[in-house]
Amino acid sequence: MQTELSKTLGVEHAVFGFTPFPAVAAAISRAGGFGVLGAVRYTAPDELKRDLDWIEAHVDEKPYGLDVVMPAKKVEGVTEADVEAMIPEGHRQFVKDTLAKYGVPELAEGEASGWRITGWMEQVARNQLDVAFDYPIRLLANALGSPPADVVARAHERNVLVAALAGSARHAVKHKEGGIDIVVAQGYEAGGHTGDIASMVLTPEVVDAVDPLPVLAAGGIGSGQQVAAALALGAQGVWLGSIWLTTTEAELPSPKLIEKLLAAGSGDTVRSRALTGKPARQLRTEWTDAWDSADGPGTLPMPLQGLLVADAVSRIQKYEVEPLLGTPVGQIVGRMTSERSVQAVFDDLTRGFEKAVDRINRIAGRSGQ
């Protein structure tokens, strides 16, 4: 599963694996792919440094990258406290009432939320980059599209490629104009923040729009057959996220959540603003239903919604309140039916890819060549 891009980065397979878990990122790179650590949950630079140190010690000198969340336009002088003050009291009361309805216990006195997403705030992401650029990362990806121009320049000074996610060809062209090196065409099927266009339509549109920039296909991909399809559509690799959630190296906080993922079908996800304020695909739960209900107050824009629900999400996860328990995940969840190692996932991907290529060769009359 090699392409020009994978050869440039020195990896065996053109499989880019996004994950919030250092052990998964390192395992992806060791297996011949390209591990990308999601940084959004790191609110303190020392925490990110600790985990990058760990990756360095366990990646066997294979390349890896970092994914941040940064707006393209810089906002000066806004603190977390400023943002917190913008949250309406009615929304806070809705959270309290919903948690009380399901009997969700409070966190212990003095216990901080383990799920703060202040990483959505630009200064936090910049602090993450101050740490990351001291490490030999080969790729910087931004989940919100093109990062600020000075960040792109800073990465290029260090010979770090910059990737940006796009949900439409129009967005992809803006990324190209902003000096991005790789465009990740993320289709509607993807977990987390995603747009309205399905991967089969989006990938070739983006490939044509940004040629000759390399494109990674993302969204609902979790088999070798799909990898082959993505390359046939013109992509130079695939960007996989959800498939790693049920690997044995992952560190999901709840056994019940793992059970829900393994039992879920491809129709058991929903695009909801409940988690961050932007449409994000996740398991459909009674929590997402409550926020998407006409009886609710409606979600707040990013980053207000994420700050509003941070403590609630931590409580739901800690106490494993099953009706409310969920996570961002794509429609590929229907294929995630057992816990496997990262290496086992790669073995399955390569076998499926070979079968798909052999099938196409037979159809084209090239069998045995």
Disulfide bonds with the S-S distance in Angstrom:
none
